[in-house]
C-alpha cells in the first residue's frame, strides 16, 4: 500500500486526486490520532527551540534555521539558549527531533510553525523580511494537505495580507490545498514559574477548520487553548498584551522621574500601593525596556493604526518615555561622578548587567547596549560584567564580560547596576566598595540600600 509520504513526492495533481473527498480537518485529525504527524519549526531561537523540543516528545519534528552555527550546536545536543537545557535537547535530538539548515527537509512536514524575528527598520517601521523569507521557503516546498502557523509577533493583518499571498505563489490555494493560522508566542524568557506548557495558547485560524486544526496540534503539548475568530484577533491579542505592559512601565517610569524631583522614593510608593487588594497592579521602573516584544510592539501597532488614519498618541508617548530612561541613566552617572569630582571622559565605569532582564542571557533590545554606546561616545573607559552574557558588540566593538563582579569593579570610579540578577541581589555595596577607586554607585533596579559615604543615585530614588 502506498503511504502518504510516498504520494507526497508525486506531483500536486496526483496528491490532490489522492486527497479528493478528504478535508484538511479529517487528514489532521487522523494523523494526530495515530501520532504520525510531522511538525516543522522555522527559527530555533527563544521561541522555536522550546516549541520544537516540546513537540518532539510527541511527534517527529524537523527544526530549520539559517544559522549553521546554531544547527551544529543543536545537532550535538547542545542548547544555544538558557530556557532549554542541553540535556533536554540531547533527549530528543536524532530520535524525534532533527535540526537542519536545508530547507528541502521541510517537505517531510505536515504542519510548519514559523518562529522568526520581527524587528524594526532604522526608521522604526515593521521589518517583516524574516517572515517573508520564511514564507517564501515554505512556498517552495508547499504541497496539498500542509498546514502553516505563524507565531512571530506582528501587527493585525499580517497573516492574511503578507503570509497567505506568499504561500499562494506556490500555485496552491488557501482552504482548498492548505490551511493557515496565527498563534502568538507567549514565551517568558528566564521564567521558572511559567513554562511553555503552562501558558494558555491563543489560536486564530483563517477559517473554522483551520482554527480547529491549529488548536488540536497545540493541544498535544499545551492543555489550555483559547480559540478566537480569526488571525487578526489573535495578532491583536499579542499587541494588547505587550503594549499594556509597555504603557504601564512608561507610567511608572514617568512617576519615578517626578518623585525623584520631589524627594520621594518610588519603590516605597509602589510597595505601599500593592497592599490595595483591588484596582492596582505593580509595575517597576528601570533603565528602559528590552526583549523582542515590548520595545517593538508599540511601533508595530502605531504603523498599522496610522494606515487606518488614526494617530496613536498614547502608545507612541509610552515608547518615547521608556526610550528616554536610557539617557536618564547617563544623567544619573554624570551626577554620581560629579560628587566624586571625576568627569565622564576620565572615568572608569563598570556596567553591571547586559541582558534585558534578570537571570537570562538575552540581550535583544537591551537598554544596556545604548547606555554603553553613549558612555563610549562620551569618552569613558568601560568595563562590563554579566554572569549570563559573555560579550556584546557595541558600535562595532566587542566588549567582553569580566570574569566576576569583583574583577569589573576593581579600580572603577563608578559602578552602574542596570539589571537585578540574583547574583547582584545577594551583595551589598560595602562588599565591593573597598575595591573601587571612587565610591560612586548608580542603582537602576533598587538592588541596594544606601550606605553612608557613597555617591549613591538610583532611578526613582530621592
Secondary structure by P-SEA (a helix, b strand, c coil): cccaaaaaaccaaaaaaaaccccaaaaaaaaaaaccbbbbbccccccaaaaaaaaaacbbbbbbbccaaaaaaaaacccccccccaaaaaacccccccccccccccccccbbbbbccccccccccccaaaaaaaaaaaaacccccbbbbbcccccccccccccccccccccccccccbbbbbbbbbccccccccccccbbbbbbcccaaaaaaaaaaaaccccbbbbcccaaaaaaaaaaaaaaaaaaaaaaaaaaaaaaaacccaaaaaaaaacccccbbbbbbcccccccccccaaaaaaaaaaaacccaaaaaaaaaaaaaaaaaaaaaaaaaaaaacccccccbbbbcccccccccccccccaaaaaaaaaaaaccccccccccccccccccbbbbbccccccccccccbbbbcccccccccccccccccccccbbbbbccccccccccccccccccc
